Amino acid sequence: MTYRTVIIDDDKLARRVLLQIFDQNFPEIEVIGEADSVDAGVNLIRSVKPDLVFLDIEMPDGTGFDLIDRLEEVNFRLIFTTSYSEYAIKAFKYFAFDYILKPVLPENVKATILRIKDIPLRNSKNQIEMLKNRIEVKEEKEPTIALPEMDGFTIIKVKNIIRCEGERNYSRVFYKDGTSVLISRTLLEFDQLLVPHGFFRIHRSHLINLDCVSRYLKAEGGMVEMTDQSRLKISPKFKEEFLDMLLHNKL
């Protein structure tokens, strides 16, 4: 099956990345138009009637939600491209929309394309309005994440997490109160959830809260000491960026 697709995003580079990923990996995705604003996006959708729309949320003349409000119907599969925080990502999941988190990465696009058949063909405008309201309310609150447990899940404030340590398909989360818990999520998943909130991956096994860094040590090529007195080695490939992030975060 061929999916007649449009990309609506004011970021030219983001559109180019999507096009390149489609060209190299998904011949079934036929891009029939691009737009860089709400106005142009509305006109494009009305004109070509696509099967699939990749829609940015924040654009100079409004939001992706504004665009949807102006359409008579939403008769296509809708994929949001977003820089919103984890609050918003939870909302997207709750309403069964798919999304690609910016910056756009090939693996995320590929995962989305593979799920295309499971995305509802029609998304009601009322449902999208509920999503919008949920995001606006959540974004005003202090960041939290939900950590799964055997009998449910626990809501944790992001600021109370010092670091996460990868253990194969699990991650151990260390809290400011000195406790830790093993969670059935990979470190990559925590990376995607926490980096927008001031965390940084210093090693393939370590993700840290920059606000909880107490010292940088030159020993062993570079180490970081956290507020819980743990000392963690910094991977050479992350060292330069880490030092830039740390200094920027602390100034």
Secondary structure, 3 states (H helix, E strand, C coil): CCEEEEEECCCHHHHHHHHHHHHHHCCCEEEEEEECCHHHHHHHHHHHCCCEEEEECEECCEEHHHHHHCCCCCCCEEEEEECCCHHHHHHHHHCCCEEEECCCCHHHHHHHHHCHHHCCCCCCHHHHHHHHHHHHHHCCCCCEEEEEECCEEEEEEHHHEEEEEEECCEEEEEECCCCEEEECCCHHHHHHHHHHHCEEEEECCEEEEHHHEEEEECHHHCEEEECCCCEEECCHHHHHHHHHHHHHHHC
